[in-house]
Structures are given as structure tokens and as C-alpha cells.
């Protein structure tokens, strides 16, 4: 150490600042932070502790703000008060947006954990058909009606891509498959893929609505496209209870391959709108 001029070796400087010597060498290579002196014989780098030359503290603070090394280089180049103020104000706005996104993710993750805990603790009776009211939901649908696993997976990928363009960070979402009523008797059901979103979360004409109302609901396990048996159970139950089916079947995929590699652990709920059956007076 050259105490008279406030110079320290790269090893001492790295230890003082809590970084590695390799980090300082990298900053030197990319022109972000050059040593004050480099020994011509040994190649040892020396750094200054003088206030007007010590920039590493600023670099580390800017990294904490999420600035990239290129952004930091631009910030340190030809600095003025006004330039720094403008840059920091822009970063503040960016951080506010990121915090809102992370808060949304936190809320969504909490809902997902709550739903998973509920499923784990609740003994699901796949024979049970329940009637319940469900509110209107907003959904982003695939553009085409699909048939079969490959087409459904392709539609899902395209849908996720569209969704990221509309809202880069989403919270808790669930996939829905909507099976048109007229396709129920076809051996390989046709469906539209959708993703449920929170009301008002995405403001775009692409958002559709699943109208709320009275639904007959039944859980199922396994492949989400194998719904014939569940539909038959729902239909039989509704006939016994004096109801009739009144629209497309909606399948909410609650647990899928993103959460488990065990096919039998996949869980979905089939929801079919119903109404009181009109009795013939003839």
C-alpha cells in the first residue's frame, strides 16, 4: 500500500470493498473501473482511496438498484448533476413498476400455495357432483378451436406468448379448456384453451368473459381431455335433481404437469352451467 497517495493493491481493495479480485479485473477489462496505476513489471493493479477517484462504491450502489454494467458505464460517463438526476428518476419509476409486479407475483404465489394446500388437505370425491354459483370470469382465449393433446399444447404455447406481450409478469393464473356443447358426442372432444386473469388486470379487446351463474361441478384426475365419463355423471346427476345443462363445459385445470410429473396427480374441475329443467305439461 502507498499510504502517502492512498493507493492499495487489487487484493487489498477487493477485500476492503467485499468483492473479488476477479470482479475488479473484469471491470478493468470492460472499461468500467480502471486502476489508477498498473505496475509495468508485475502487472499489479493499484486503486485509489481518494474521494474524487473512488468509484467502486457508486458502482455497487447502482448494481443494487438493478442497473446493468452497460447502464452503469453510461451513468459514470461525463457525469453532471442534471444527467444523474434524470437517470435516477427513470430508475425510480422502473423500480416502482417492478415492485408492483413482484407484489402481484407474491399475491399470485400465495393463492397458488393456498389452493395446493387446500387440495392436499381436502379428500376429493371424484364421484361427487356439486351445484354452486360461480362469478363471471375474465379469460384470454386461444384463437382456434383445437382437437387432441398436440394441438392443445401448441395452442397453450401460443397463448402464453400472447399473454407475456400483454402483461410481462403475471400473478396466479389457471388454464381453462372450454368444450362446446355440440362437440360432447364426438369421440375426440374439441375445445378452446384459455387462461383466467384477474378482473381488470389486462385492458385489451382480446379479453373474453365466462358468464357467471349456476354450475354443476365435478373434480377429475388424469388427462384433461378425457372428460366423457365426467360429463355423463354430471348429466345423470342433473336429470335426477331436475336440472338441465345450459351451455359449454368449462374445465379448470387446477394441478397440471407444471406442478407434478405424476399423471394421476393432475387435477381438474369440470364446470357446466345448468338451469331448472322445464317439465312438459303434455
Residue pairs with C-beta under 8 A, 6 or more apart in sequence:
1 7
1 8
1 9
1 12
2 8
2 46
5 48
6 48
6 49
6 50
7 36
7 37
7 46
7 47
7 48
7 49
8 16
8 46
8 47
8 49
9 44
9 45
9 46
9 47
10 21
10 24
10 25
10 35
10 44
10 45
10 46
10 47
11 21
13 24
13 47
13 56
14 20
14 21
14 23
14 24
17 56
17 57
17 60
19 56
19 60
24 33
24 35
24 45
24 47
24 56
25 45
27 33
27 56
27 59
27 69
28 34
28 35
28 45
30 69
30 73
31 73
32 59
32 69
32 72
32 73
32 76
33 55
33 56
33 59
35 45
35 46
35 47
36 46
36 47
36 48
36 53
37 45
37 46
38 44
38 45
38 46
39 46
47 54
47 56
48 54
55 76
58 76
59 72
59 76
62 71
62 72
62 75
63 72
65 91
65 95
66 91
66 94
66 95
66 98
67 75
67 91
75 84
75 87
101 168
101 169
102 169
104 169
104 170
104 171
105 169
105 170
105 171
107 171
107 172
108 170
108 171
108 172
108 173
109 171
109 172
110 172
111 171
111 172
112 172
115 254
116 255
116 259
119 254
119 255
119 267
124 219
124 267
125 219
126 218
126 219
126 220
126 221
127 233
128 218
128 219
129 216
129 217
129 218
129 233
129 234
129 237
129 238
130 216
130 217
130 218
131 214
131 215
131 216
131 217
131 241
131 243
131 274
132 214
132 215
132 217
133 212
133 213
133 214
133 215
134 212
134 213
134 215
134 271
135 212
136 209
136 210
136 211
136 212
137 196
137 209
137 210
137 212
138 196
138 197
138 198
138 199
138 200
138 201
138 202
138 207
138 208
138 209
139 176
139 194
139 195
139 196
139 197
139 207
139 208
139 209
139 210
140 159
140 162
140 163
140 166
140 194
140 195
140 197
140 202
140 206
140 207
140 208
141 159
141 178
141 192
141 193
141 194
141 208
142 155
142 156
142 158
142 159
142 192
142 193
142 194
143 155
143 158
144 155
144 192
145 180
145 190
145 191
145 192
146 152
146 154
146 155
146 190
146 191
146 192
146 193
147 188
147 189
147 190
147 191
148 188
148 225
149 223
149 225
152 177
152 191
152 193
152 225
155 192
155 193
156 175
156 193
159 193
159 194
159 195
160 195
162 206
163 170
163 173
163 195
166 202
166 204
166 206
167 197
167 201
167 202
170 197
170 201
171 198
171 201
173 195
173 196
173 197
174 195
174 196
174 252
174 253
174 254
175 193
175 194
175 195
175 196
175 252
175 253
175 256
176 193
176 194
176 195
176 196
176 210
176 250
176 251
176 252
176 253
177 191
177 192
177 193
177 194
177 224
177 225
177 250
177 251
177 253
178 191
178 192
178 194
178 210
178 248
178 249
178 250
178 251
179 189
179 190
179 191
179 227
179 248
179 249
179 250
179 251
180 190
180 191
180 192
180 248
181 245
181 247
181 248
181 249
183 189
183 190
183 191
184 228
184 231
184 249
188 225
189 225
189 227
189 228
191 225
191 251
194 208
196 252
197 207
210 250
211 273
213 273
214 273
214 274
214 275
215 250
215 271
215 272
215 273
215 274
216 234
216 237
216 238
216 243
216 245
216 271
216 272
216 274
217 269
217 270
217 271
217 272
218 230
218 233
218 234
218 269
218 270
219 267
219 268
219 269
219 270
220 226
220 227
220 230
220 267
220 268
220 269
220 270
221 264
221 265
221 266
221 267
222 263
222 264
222 266
223 263
223 266
224 251
224 253
224 256
224 266
224 268
227 249
227 251
227 270
230 270
231 249
231 270
231 272
234 245
234 270
234 272
235 245
238 244
238 245
238 274
238 277
239 277
242 276
242 277
243 274
243 275
243 276
243 277
244 274
244 275
244 276
244 277
244 278
245 272
245 273
245 274
246 273
246 274
246 275
247 272
247 273
248 272
248 273
249 270
249 271
249 272
250 270
250 271
250 272
251 268
251 269
251 270
251 271
252 268
252 269
252 271
253 266
253 267
253 268
254 267
254 268
254 269
255 265
255 266
255 267
255 268
256 266
257 266
259 265
260 266
